[in-house]
Amino acid sequence: MKDKEQNKSEQQIKVPVKQRSASFSPPLKYKIASDEEINLTKARAFQFLELKTFEGERPVRERHVQFLFDEWSANRFLWQNITLASCRVAGQPEEYRINGQHTCWMRVNVPERYEPLDCKVRCTVYTVQDEDQLRTLYSVFDRGAPRTAHHVGTVILLGSDAAEGISKHHFGLLMAGFKIWWSPNKFKRENMSINDWCGMIDNNYPVLFNTVGRYIGMHMEAARWMKRASITAALFATFDKNVQASDEFWGPVFSGTNLTSKTDARWQLRDYLMSHGHSIVSGLEKVSQEQMFCVCCNLWNHWREGKQVSTVKTVNERPKVKG
């Protein structure tokens, strides 16, 4: 009996995982229209490359194509490990490419003297109900050339109400700022998947995300130092409370106009942001993202209360943002 208990104990899971009861991201729902092994000839590769791409798909990376070709040349490329995936959306005639473009570009670059090649790969065609599910399928698919969380997040949000009118080049900054605003706990932020972040934004904060995104787009060129996640997080904090007042506060901070007094909280914040950074470069004083976020919120509170500010003190605890 003791031996059985000991064996059972030894068989217990040594790498436990956390059981999640809920997800902000909608579940992926799909069907497989076909799943077969094909010989990836040049003709089939070109046919695959001509499939429709959806908004948000990244352009082909020539360096990765070169890497794959070099691996093939050195007899280190395993065709049997390749899956070409595409997807059809209900009610649409087009078939969208999900992955495999780099492999196909490598294949069509193989010199003719090596033909014919035996390139057996798996080819899977999915079907989904709408473009939201198409983006979700793209985001979860296995990748040979890694897709960053920034890229996946951009793909998921494009086409949503939260992303309307926002340049996709601003999504990385917006996502980073949103995460800081949402939680001061770095571990908690990193423990959430990009799909859940996008689900939370799309379901709970589409108007706020869109408002801040459009505002950043209008002021992005005013100052290089404003392109920081901590400042974007502060924009989320103030715009969540009062949109008009946020414009009156941040506009002068970014542009430097209409600041007639050095005791104006906005003047002090502009000076602080120009003299502080997250790394020691060009004589900037180094502060953490959390500290800069807290200083922004604290000076917003002073400005909303009509208080004059002569010096800026480092704040390590998040103040309650005033409306």
N, C-alpha and C positions, 0 to 999 in steps of 0.2 A: 504493500500500500504506500509506504514511504517512498519507494523507488518510483512509483507512478506519479506521485505528487511532485517529486524532484524533476522528473522528466517533463511534466507539464509546466513547471516553473521555468525550466530551461528553454521551453518552446515559446514562452511569452514574447510578445513583440518588443524588441529592444529599441526601435526607433518609432515612438508613438507620434501620432498626428492629432491636431486639434479638430474636433468635430464641429463643423459649421452648420447652424440651423437655418440660416437665411443668406440670400445673396441679393445685392442691388441690381445685378445684371440679369436680364431675362434669359431663360434657358434656350439653348440652341435646338431648333426643331428642323429636321431635314429628312429627305429620303434619298436613297441611292438609286439613280436611274440606270447606271451600268458600272461594272467593275471588272476589268479584263486586263490581260497581259498583251502588250503589243510590241512589235519591233519598231523602235523609234528611228525610222528612216529620216532623211533630210526633208522629204515631202511632208511627213507627219509632223516634224518639228516646226516647219513653216506654217502648217495648218494650225497648230496649237498657238503659235505666236500671233496669228491673225485674229484670235478670239477677242471679244470685246473686253476692255478694261473699265473698271468702275472708278469713280472719282475717289481719290485718296490713295490709289495704288502708286507705289514708288516707281521711279524710272529705273531702267536696267542699270546695274552697276558693272561697268566694264572690268573693273579690277577683279570682281568675283567670277565673271566669265573667264577671264584670263587664268585665274586660279584653278577653275575646273578643267580648263583645257590642259594646263600644265600637269594636273593630276592624271588626266587621261593619257597624256603623252608618256608619263612615267609608269603607266600600268598600275595606277593606284585608284582608279575610278571604278566603283562598283555599280553597274547599271541596275542590278537587281534591287538595289536599295532605293531607287528613284520611284516616286509616285507623282504623276502629273494629275492635277486636280482642276476641275472646272465645275461651273454651277449654272443652272438655269433657274430663273425666277418665274413663278407662276404668272401666266398672262403675257409674258414677254418673249419675243422670238429669239433674242440674243442669248448666247452662251458666254459667260464670263470666265476669264482665267483666274484661278485662285493661287496657283503657284507653278513653278517649273520653268519660268521664262529664262532663267540663267542657264539651266541645263540645256534648253532648246537652242539658245544662242551658241552655246559651246558646240552642240551637235552639228549645227549648220556650218561651223567653221572648220570641221574636220576635212583635211585635204582629200580630193577625189581618189588619190592613189591608194587610200586605205579602204575604199568601198569595194564590195558591200560589207557593212559592219553588222554584227549580231548584237543589237542593243535592246534586250528584253527589259521593258519597264512596266510598271503598273499604271493604268489609266482609269481614273474614277470620275464619274460625272454625278454631281449632286443636284437635287432640286429643293428649293425653299419657297416660302410663300411671299416674301417681300424683300426689299433691299436692306432693311434692318437686319434680317436674318442672314442675308448675303454678307454683310459687313462682319457680323458675329462669326460666321463660318471662317472668313478670312483671318480673323483675329486669333482663332484657336488652332489653326492648322499648323502642323509640324513644319519647321522651316530649316532649310540648309544654310541660307544666308540669314543670320539673325535679324528679326524685326524688333526694333526697340519698342519700349513701352510708349514712347512719344509717338512713333509711327502708327502703332496699333490703335492708340487712343484717338489719333487724328482720323483714321479710317472709320472707327466706330461712330464718332460724333458727326462726321460730315453728313449733311443731309438732314440732321436733326434741327429742332427749333433752337436749341442751345447754340448751334454753330452758324446759324443763318447770318450771312453778311460778314463773317469773320475770316480773315486770311488764314489759311492752313499753316502759314509760317509762324503764327502767333500761338498755336495750340500748345507747344511745349512749355512756354512761359506761363500760359494760363493754367495748365494742369498743375505745374509745380506750385504756383501761387495758391491755387484752390486747396491743394493738400495742406499747405502750411496754415491757411486760414481755418480749415476744418478741424485740425487737431494739432496741439503743440507736441504730441507724442510721436517722435520720429519712428519708433518701432511699430507703432500702430499704423502709421501711414504706409510704411514699407510692407506691412503684412497684408495689405489689401491688393487684390489683383487690379490691373488696369481695366478689365471688364466691369468690375464692381464700381470703380471710380466713375466710369462713363455712365453706368446705369444710375448712379446716385445723381449725377449732374443732369442727365436727361429727364429723370423722373421728378426730382425735387428742386433743382436750381436752374432750370433752363433760362429763365428771364434774367436772373442775376449774372449767370455765366455769359450770356449774350451781351448784356449791358456793359460789363467790364471789358469784354473782348472788343466791342466796337469802340469803347473809349480809348483803350490802348492803341488800337489801330489809328485813331485820329491824332494821338499825341506821341507816337512811338519815336518820331524823328526829333522831338524837342530836346531830348537829352539822352546820351548813351547810358548814363548811370541809372536811368529808370528801368532798364531792362534787367531787373532783378526779381527773383521769385518772392522775396520778402516784401518788396514794394507792391507787387501785384496782389499778394495776400492782404495787404492793408487796404488796397482798393476794394477787394471783396468785402472786407469788414465794414468800410464806411458806406459803400453803395448799398449794402444790405440794409443799412439804417435809413439813409436819406440820399436819393439820387441827385437832386438839385444842389443840396449843400455840398455833396461830394465834388461836383463839378466846380463850384465856387472855391473849394479848398484846394483841390489837386491842380486845377488849371494854372494858377500862379506858381505853385510849387514846381511844376515842370517847365513853364515858360520863363519865369522870373519877372513877368510883367505885373503891374499894379501892386507892387510890394513897396510901400513908401516908408515903412517903419521896421527897424531891426528887431523890435520887440513883438512883431507880428509872428504868431506861431508858424505861419506858412513860410516866412522868411527864414526862421530858425531851422525848420525842417529841410528846406532847400539847401541851406548851408551845411547841415549835418549830412545829408545824402551825398553832397559833392565832396565831402572830406572824409567819409567813412566807406569802407568796403568789406568784402568777405575774404580778401587776400591782401597781403602787404605789397602793393604796387604804387608807384608814383607818389610815395609818401602818405598814402591813405591809412587811416587808423583802422585796424581790423576789428570787426565785431561779428557776432554770429547772425544767422538769418533770423533767429528768434528775437534777438536783441533789437535788430533794426525794425522788425515788425512791431514790437512793443513800443518803440520810440515813436513810430508813425502814428499808432493808435493813441498814444498818450498826448501827442501834440494836436491831434484832431480833437480830442476831448477838451483841451485848453482853448482851442479856437472856438469850439461850439459854445463854451462857457464865457467867451469874450475876455479871457485872461491874457495878459501880456507875458511874454516869455523872454528872459534875458540870457539864459543859459539852458543847454539841453543836457539832461542827466540820463545816464544809461539806465534802462528799465529791464529788469529780468523777469518780471511777472506780468502776465497779460492783464491790461486794464479792461474793465467793462466798457465797450464802445458805446458812446452816447448817440442818441438819435438826433 
